[in-house]
């Protein structure tokens, strides 16, 4: 199964930080920060403007991005966690 985003939406595969500190201490789920990093796996066609043209998307499949802490909707498919969000919730592309 796959997800095809619509409009200015994108699908991001969440990149989880390691669950263990460099000193070997495991961090419980309740103490972890919400992930804010991921890889773009699907991109919608872009927002339709008033003149009928499509706005160009600023990210592409394969980009690693930072996004707002509580952005998007979480979707779990198998073992992977994805977020569906508007491209405007992306804070930057990691290069």
Steps between C-alpha positions, in 0.01 A plus 500: 500500500622853429377853563450756221480849651267760353548873446790649695532198732810283540568164664805474725655185645588598855864453598511396865796604711691225677340361815831470682735777614871489425550391864280194444187624677171407333246782475134403565235604247341738753823703526570531127444814298262470207702428183549801277708347222400285207541404137249605235353187338213654299406849380162629385453691174500839674240751611267633232527878481212741425605521134480119466875439492677263741743641754838328470589274795814603690597145598547182299503128575821405679552836678579477871301770678435657839136566582297670773473296820125434491450522122305255293310181563677181606433186296649161587551255214668178608794590723548845347351829619408760239369854529268663250537878515483819303825608338471826699571300821849416371754725671799415282679246283811331646794511259 
